[in-house]
C-alpha cells in the first residue's frame, strides 16, 4: 500500500463550471439543507468553455441534480470542532460529522430539482428547492439516481428528522405588498418556507424581542417573533421593503 503522506496529487486546482443566480442574495435565512424550501428558484449559468449545449445533452430526462460547489462566502480557516445549529449552537461535533460550511476545502454538495434547460446563447439550468447563495461557484454536476442513492433506512446521526416548522403570519402592510406583486403568491410561499424553519441564530431561540430581516429575491422581509398567550413560537412578517444593493449583508 502506498504511503498516503507522500503520494502525488495532494493538492488540486479546480475551476468553476458555472455560477448561481439565486433567490437568496444573502447567507442569512438560507435553509440549512436543500429541499426544505421548494419555492426557492435559481439559475445555474454555465461559464466558458463549459457553456456548450453538448455538455448537457441527455440531462433533459433527469429531474434532480447533485451540485458540487464552493462555500465562497465562508472563511477559508477551519476548525476540527464546530457547533451545529441543529443542536442549539452549543454542542460541539467534529467537522466531518456535520454539514458545516466551515470546512477544510469549503466544498458543498446539494441536491436540487432541475426545472428547465436553456441552450440558446449559452447554457442555463433552472433549479428549484436549493440552498445556494447568489454567486455560488459550481464545480460539478451529476444526475441523481434514486435507485442507487436513496437510503431511507440510513442512520443520520444528530439530525434523524426534518427540523421543526413554525407558523408564519403576515400583517396588513406585508399582505398589501404581496398583493401588488406579480410574483406575490410565489414570494409568500418562499417567505413562509424560509421563516417556518426559524432562520435566527440558534442561540436566539425562544421569544426574543428583536426584529430581523432576511433578503429574499429583491426584498428585505422584516419579521419578529409573534407574542401571544400561548408558549408556541410563531413569526410575524411586519414589513416587506425593496432591497437596495447596499442593504445586502
N, C-alpha and C positions, 0 to 999 in steps of 0.2 A: 504494500500500500504506500502511495506517495505521501511524503511529509507535506501536509497542507500549509504549514507555515512558510515553506519555501517554494510553493507551487507558483507557476507563472499566472498571469492574468488576475492578480489580486485586486487590481483596480480597473475600472472600466469607464469609457467615455460614451455617453448616450446623448441623443438629441431628441427634442420634441417632434412628434409627427403631426401634432395639431394643438390647438388651444380652444378652451371652453369659453363660450359666451353664455352667461348664466343668469337665472332669476335671483341669484344671491350675490349682490355686489360686495358684501362684507362677510367675514367669517362668522360674526355673532349671529346666532339664530339658525345656522345651517343644521339640519338634523344630523345626529351623530352616527347614523348609518343610512345607506341608500334604501329606497323603497318605503320610507316612513312618511314621505310627503309626495304622493304620486302626481300632485298638481304642478310640482316644480319642473320647469322647462329649461332646456339648454340646447345649444347648437355647438357641435364639435366641428370647427373649421380646420380642415387638413392643410398643412403647410407644405410648400415645395421642398423636395420633389415628390412628396407623398400625396399630393392632391391630384392623383392620377385615377380616373374612373376605373381602370382595370384593377386597381388595388382593392376595390371594394366589390368587385363582381361576385355575385352569389350571396352577398350579405342581405339582399332583399328578402331572403327566406328565413332570416333569423329574427327572433323577437327581442332577445336580450343580449347584452354585450358585457364582457369584462373589460374594464378600462384600468390600465396601469398608469399612474400619474405621479406627479411630484407635489408634495405639500409645500408649494413655493412661498406661502405666506407664514410658514413656521420657521423658528430659528434653526440654524444649522447645528447648534450644540444639541447634545442628547445626554440623558442620564439613565442608568440601569433601572431605576425605580421611578414609577410615575403614579399619579393619583387619578384613577378613572372617575369621571363624573358620575357614572352609574352607582358608584359606592359612596357618593356624597362628597367626593373630593377630599376625603380624609385618609382612607386606607391606601397603602402603597402596594403595588404589584410590579413584577418585572415587566419591562417594556415589551418583551416578546410574548407576554401573556395577555396583552391588550392591543387595541387598535389606535393607540395614541398617535397623534400627529408628530410628536417629538421623537423621531426615530433616527437611527444612525445614517440611513440614506434618504430619509424623508419620502419614501415610496408609499403610495396608497393604492388600494385595489377597490374598485367599486363596480357593483352590478347594476346596470341601468337598462331601461327599456328603450329599444330603438323604434321610433315612431315613423320616420321618413328619411329617405336618402335623396339628396340633390346632387347632380353631377354636371350641371351647366355652369361654366365659369368657375371651375374648381369643384371640390367635394365638400359637402356639408352633411353631417349626420345630425338629425333632430332627435333629441333624447328627452326622456321623462323619468321622474322618480329618482333623481340623482342627489348627491350630497357634495357638490363641487362648487367652489367659489369662482366668481368671474375671473378669467385669465389663467385658469389652471392649465399647466402644460401636460399634455398626454403623451406617454411614451410608447404605448402599445394598445392594440385592440384584439380581443379574441372572442369568438362566439361562445355563448353559454350553452352547455349541453346538459339538460336536466337529467337525462338518464345516467350521466356519469358524475354529476356534481351536486345533485340534491340528496342530502342525507338527513331526513327529518329526525332520525334517532340519534344523531351525533351529540356528544356532550359539549356544552357551551360555557363551561366554567362559571364565572361570576355573573354572566348575563344569560340565563337559561330561557328568558321570556321577553317579549317586547316591553318597552317602557310603559309606565302608566300614562294614560291620556286624560287631560283635564278639559273642563268645559270652557268655551270661549264665547264671550258676548260682545256686541258692538253697541256703542251709544249712538244717539241720533246723528251727531256730526259725522261719525265714521260711516254710518249707513248712507248718509247723503252723498259722501264722496264716492262710495262704491256704485251708487245708482247712476252717477254721471259718467262712469267709465264704460267704454265698450267691452273691456275685459273684466267688468266688475264681478261677475259670478265666479270666474276662474280665480281672480285675485282673492276673493272672500275665502274660497276653499283652501288656497295656499296659506293664507293667514291662519285659518283655523288649524290646518295640519301642522304648521310650524309652532304656533303658540300652545297647542294641546300637549306638546311634549315638554313644556316648560324650558325655554331656552336660557333662563337665567343661570348664572354661575351656580354650581352645586351647593356651595356654602350659603347661598342666599335662600335656601328652601324655606317654606312656610309663608306666613302672611306679612311679608315686609312691605314697607310703605313707599318704596321707591317707584319712580316712573321709569320705564325702559323704552328704548327704541330699537327696532330691528329693520334693516334695509331689505326690502323685497321689491324686485323689479325696479320701478322708477320712483318708489315712495318710501318714506320713513313711517313705519307703523308704530305708533306710541301706545304703550299698554301698561297696565298695572294689575296687581292682584286685587281681585274684587272682594270687598269685605261684606259679609252678610252674617246672619245669625247662626249659620252652621259652621262646622270646622272644615268643611270641604273647600279645597283650593279651586278657584276659578279665575279666569283672566278677562279683563275688560279692555277692549280697544277703545281708546278715548280720543284719538286723533289720527288722521292719515294725511300727510303733507308731502308735496313734491320733494324729491330727493335731489339736492344740488350736489355736484361733484365734490365740493369741499366738505360735504357732510359725511361722506363715506369714511369710516374709521380706518 
